[in-house]
Amino acid sequence: MTLSQKDELVELIVQNIEELGDQEDVELPEKLGATTPMFGEAGFLDSMSLVSLVVAIEQSLEERYGKTISLADEKALSRQHSPYRTIETLAEYAAEALDAE
């Protein structure tokens, strides 16, 4: 995974979070960045918002990279550390999924 790909994925996720905030009236943190907690104890997303976000990111990834990937598969859900903790952990997981395609 190149640094630029990770940065690009972080940016894509942030864009999708901002759109989710507008569309579903989700209260977002003042600043969104790689280390922003998304889901879990310190996160700002509930489970329904997380599902909506994951679907939107999957669609964005397909549009940008021409690959259909699943970010909510058994592999993601069975990890010891959830890929949904922060924007960065989701970007890393998305990069792994893209590289595996």
Secondary structure, 3 states (H helix, E strand, C coil): CCHHHHHHHHHHHHHHHHHHHHHHCCCCCCCCCCCCECCCCCCCCCHHHHHHHHHHHHHHHHHHHCCCCCCCCHHHHCCCCCCCCEHHHHHHHHHHHHHHC
